[in-house]
Amino acid sequence: MPKIMVEAEGLSKYFDSFCAVDQITLKVPEGEILVLLGPNGAGKTTTVRMLTSILQPSLGSAKVAGFDVNTQADQVRANVGVLTEHHGLYVRMNAREYLGFFGSLYSIPQSVANQRMEELLIQFGLGDVGKKRLGEYSKGMRQKLALVRTLLHDPPVILLDEPTSAMDPESAYIVREAIKQLRSKDRTIILCTHNLKEAEELADQIAIIRRGKIILQGQLSEIRKNLIGAPEFRVNFTDPDLVWNPDGQIDLNDSQSGNGWFKYRTENPYIDNPLLISLLVKSGIQFSTLEEIHYSLEELYLKTVSLEGDL
């Protein structure tokens, strides 16, 4: 079985009487990406700070890379790479000076740090500006350099807070591809983002946080099933004016018909879809496509938040 690299049980954080994080439980195995979604102030950043031993939990427990965040803080910090919303770049340094400084903080041998530094700068398109002062970098360049710093000591656990914010589409693509490659190397990644398309592309697991609580968690396919129910399909007819319904000839759920289309749900698509196609052919009805209707993560997220607000 895959090793659990990030594990939290009943993790909570109080600031005086205010509960910022309330009984969060997580398990993220090696080689997976967990995406934390939620509005500003939901508790995402506080959760990340507890998982990196920056904040001490008020209640509950957590382990990162096998180390306890309360009693083994130094080992936790040595095994995580963190990209926060505020980079903390030293603008009078150039990139190589800056990364060399952080390499020494992590006690990386200089030859190893230099080699890794050059590989990462080239990977993220910064190889030609390594001697330029960071104060001259654009926002996107600073974001990429902060990510290079996060990866410099080759950590097994990476926590990323809005890693593609302020980036142009090409740079954002480079970062997303790098995140995918990191996952394939058996690293565990926790990603906080407001970019739902990005989350949908990268996530193995989704956790939606609201008011300090996880209100929904699981694989995207599981979340779709829980929120939407049985898979939904649509037949598009060649005749845009055709309105058709099988009228009991086949047992389908929530069927609807309109001009040029027919929609339905079924728990057994591998049985019912061929039966429906056969019925259409026998009836002489021409159709162009039969397709599953996929709900985007944005639609699922808004539905989740709406349902939670009704509780």
N, C-alpha and C positions, 0 to 999 in steps of 0.2 A: 504493500500500500504506500501511496505517496506520503512523504514526511510533512507534518503540519508545521509550517514555518511561522505563522502568525496565529495566535490563539488568545482570545479574550473571553472571560466569563464574568457576567454581571458587572462590567466595567462602568463606573460612575464617577462623575466629578461635580463637586459643589463649590461654588464661590459664595461664601457666607450662606445665605438661605436659598440662593439661586442654583437650580440643578441644570448644568449645561449639558451633561451627558448622563443618560438614565438607563442603567442596566443593559449595556450593549454586550452582546455575545457574538463572537466571530470565530471562524475557523477557515484559514486559507492555506491550502497545501502548496508544496513546491511546484513551480511551473504554471501557476495560475495567476490571473489578474482579477482582483476585486475592485470594482468601481463603486465609490461612495457618492451618492447623489443626494442633493437636498438644497434648500434655499440658504442664503446667507444667514448665519447665526443658528444653523440647525445643530451644530456640534461636531462637524466634520474635522475642523482644524484642532479642536480640543482633543478629539479622539486620537489624531495623529500625534499630537504632542505627548499624550500619555504613552502611546506605543513606542515612542522614541526616548522615553525616560526624561523628557524635559519637564513634564508635569507629573506629579505623583497622584495616582488615583485616590479618590475619597473612599471608594468601596470597590470590591471585586479584584480580579487578578488578570494578568496578561503575561504571555511569554512571546518573545520574538527571537527567531533562530535558536530556540531552546533555552533562552536566558530570561530570567524574571525581571520585569521592568522596574520592580521596587528594590530588589536585593542585588541585582547584577547590572546596574545601570551602565557601567563602563563597557561591559561586554556587549550589551544591547547597542550602544552607540557605535561600537567598532564594527558591527555587523549590519548596519542599516545605512542606506544612502537616502538623504532627504532633500527634496526640492520644495521650498516653501514659497508662499506668495511674495514675500519680500526677500530678495536675493542676498543682500548684504555684501555686494561686490565692493572691492577696494578700488575706487575709480582712478587712483594715481598709478596703480600697477598696470603692467601689460598682462596678457593672458598667461604667458609662460611663467612669469614671476608669481602670479596669483595661484596658479595650480601647483607650482613648486612649493609654495608656502603650505598649502593644504596637504600636499603629499608628505611633508615633514611632520605635520600634526598627526597624521595617521601612521607615522613611523614606517613609511614605504621606502625601501632602498632607492637611492636617487636614480640609479640606472633603470630600475623597474618603473619608477614614477615618470621619468622622461619618455620612456618608450610608450607607456600607456597614454600619457598626455598627448603625444604626437598623433597616435592612432585615433584618439577621440576627437581631437581638433580637426583632423582631416575628415573623419566620419560626419561631423556636423558642419562642415563647410567653413571652418574657422582657421584652417591651416595657413592662409595667406595673411591673416591679421593677428597672428600670435604675438607680434611685437608692438601692436598698437595699444595705447592706453585705454583702459576700460571706459573711461569717461567719454571716449569718442565712439563707443559702440551704440548701435541702435537698440531699441527695446527688444527686438527679436534676437539680435546677436547676444545681448546680455542674458536672455532666457536660455539660449543654447549653451552659453558658457557655464551658467549655473547648473545645467543638466550634466555637462562634462565633469564639473566638480563633484556632483552627486555620484557619478560612476567611477571616479578616479581610483578608489580603493577596492573596486570590484566586489561590492557588497552582495550578499545572498538575498537580502530583503531591501526593496526600494519603495519609498513612499513619495508620491508625486502630487503636488497641489497645483492644479491648473498648468500643466507643463507646456501647453501650446498657446497660452494667452499672449496677445500682442504679436503673434507671429504671422507672417505672410503665408499664403497657402502652400508654397513650396517648402518653406522651413517646417511648417506644421506637419506636412507629409513625411519629411525626413525623420522628425521626432517620433511620429506614430510608428513608422517602420522600425525604428530603433527599439521602441518599446516591445513590438512583436518579437524581434530577435532576442531581446533579453528574456522574454518569457520562454522561448524555445531552449534557452540554456539553463532551465530548471531554477530560475529565480522566481521569487514571489514578489508581486507588485501590488500595492494599494494605490489607487488613482482617485483623486478628488477632482471632479470637473463639472462645469455647467454645460459643456458641449455634449448634448445627448447623442448626436450622430457619432461623435468620437467614442463615446462610451459604448454604444452599440457595436462599433467595429472592434473594440479591444477587449471587452469584458468577457470573462468566464463566469463570474458571479456579479450580481448587482445587489447593493444594499441601499435602500432609500431611508434617509434620516430626516425626521421632522420633530422639532421641539425636543431634541436630545434623545429621541427614541428611534430605534429601527422599526419602521412600520411595514416593511416588506423586504424580503431577502431570498435569494436563490438564483439559480441559473435562469437566463432570459427565457428559455423555452418553458420552464416551470412557471415563471411569473405570467407569461402569456396565457398558459392553461388556467391558472388560478383566477385571473382577472377576466379573461374573455370567454373561457369555457371551451366547448368542442371546436375543432377547426372549422373555419368558414370558407366556403368556396363560391365562385361566381362563374356562370356560363354566359359568354357574350355571343349573341346571335348575329348572323350575317345580316338579317333584316333589322334595321334600327328601330322599326315600329312594332316589332313582334312582342306580344305579351303572352307568356306561356307558363303553365303550372301543371305538374304531373297529376294533380287531383287524385291522390291516394294510390297511384300506380306504383309508387315507391315511397317508403317511409323515411322522410327527412325531417330534420328539426328546423324551426324558425325560418321556414321558406318564405321568400318574397319574390314577386315578379314585377318587372317594370318594362318600359319601352326598350327593347333590345337586350335585356339581361334577365337572369334568374339567379337568386342567391339562396344559400341554404347552409345548414350545419350538419355535421355527421361525426359520430364517434368512430365510425368504421369506414374511412375514406377508401381503403383498398378494396372494399366490397361494394360500397354504394356508388362510387364514381364510375366504375365500369358498367354497373347496371344502368346508371343514368345515361351514359353515352349510348349504350345499346338501345334504350328507350327513345332517345332523340333520333337515332338513325332509323329505327323502325317507323317512327312517326313522320319521317321525311323532313325533319327540321334541320336546317343548316346552321352550324355554329362555327365561330372562328377560334375560340379558346375556352378551356376550362382551367381555372387557376385558383390557387389558394390565396385568400386575402391575408396579407401580413400586416400586423399593426406595429408601427414604429415604436421605439423606446420612448419617444416624446409623448405619443398617445397613451402608452401604458403609464408613464410617470404622472401625467396630468390626471388620468383616471384614478390612480392610487391616491394622490394628494386630495382629489375631490372626495373620494370615498372616506378617507381618514377624517376630513373636515366634517363629514356628516355624522361621525360617531359620537 
